[in-house]
Amino acid sequence: MSKITLSVIKADVGGFVGHSSMHPNLITKAIQILDEHKSKGLLVDFHVSHCGDDLELIMSHRLGDDSEEIHKMAWDLFVECTNVAKELKLYGAGQDLLADAFSGNVKGMGPGCAEMTIEERKSEPVIIFAADKTSPGAWNLPLYKMFADPFNTIGLVIDPSMHEGFTFDVLDIFENKTVKLNSPEDIYDLLCLIGASEHYIIKGIYKKSGEIAAATSTQKLNLMAGRYVGKDDPVMIIRCQSGLPAVGEVLEPFAMPHMVAGWMRGSHWGPLMPVSVEDANPTRFDGPPRVIALGFQITNGTFIGPRDMFADPSYDLARQQTNEVANYIRLHGPFEPQRLPLSDMEYTTLPGVLKKLKDRFK
């Protein structure tokens, strides 16, 4: 069977209302454009969704990772959707499009992108995650739990096909260098890095044989633009079962709403709430940060699904805990630890305030 590439490319092309949600006209426009490309044979299949104010393009094709054709198609689509957003006067129209023209690959141009090329197994269950009001480091803790923590993933203990562990590809976003660390051998070194989730980001995870298991978006808008232009709102692709974590093991980390950077003005810590697509419309203080999970069976490149994996009452307690934690940490107002530390605020609007006060320091 020929290889298939899964590409998840997202961008904030305009919020409705404010940064809270996605206007249906943008979804309709995206579906129309992707349908045209599918009929021409560029795509095998696609699904369009949203998390908050981010448009998510979930696509399958046979052109491999970093295909200029696929990336240009996505870029042109985001431009067209931005034009619709401008007509509707939606908020922050096109804020993720940091360049005036396409230059070969959307990576580095603003949109987030996670891709993997696979050979389909006998059964190929995949979960696509998308988050809003947070940064790529939000995936670090759940990925560690899925692929390295036996208290989360019992398959690491009782499944012989998982006993060897996995290789984590970790990116230093400031130096733009990666390091490969193995679990279980290197887990202390791994935790030393990925615990600093705004500096080191898990880019991909592989079986020791080299077969890809997970891919994430690692784009950080503030580092590209040199200023705050919105949070990065990452996406992630996870393959499940048959020598990889089971679907339930992949979803389990989100039963604990861990703290992530982002929320209001990209300047706060907040709990990550697992929600259905229907509830992925953050409004409280522009949050709390949200995560959705769309489950598919990949069949000859076709997406069978999605199943809305967090539309499940077993996550009700996580949502309740999110609200309780949000209540508590909001009481800190502009004080840390609700507000991010100064080292993470240098690309927000704070430097403008500090500049104004510069001459008053004696």
Buried (B, 14 or more C-beta within 10 A) or exposed (E): EEEBBBBBBBBBBBBBEEBBBBBEBBBEBBBEBBEEBBEEEBBBBBBBBBBBBBBBBBBBBBBEBBBEEBBBBBBEBBBBBBBBBEEBEBBBBBBBBBEEEBEEBBBBBBBBBBBBBBEBBEEBBBBBBBBBBBBBBBBBBBBBBBBBBEEBBBBBEEBEEBEBBBBBBBBBBEEEEBBEBBBBEBBEBBBEBBEEBBBBBBBBBBBEEEBBBBBBBBBBBBEBBEEBBBBBBBBBBBBBBBBBBBBEBBBBBBEBBBBBBBBBBBBBBBBBBBBBBEBBBBEBBBBBBBBBBBBBBBEEBEBEBBBBBBBEEEBEEBBEBBBEBBEEBBEEEEEEEBBBEEEBBEBBEBBEEEEEEEEEEE
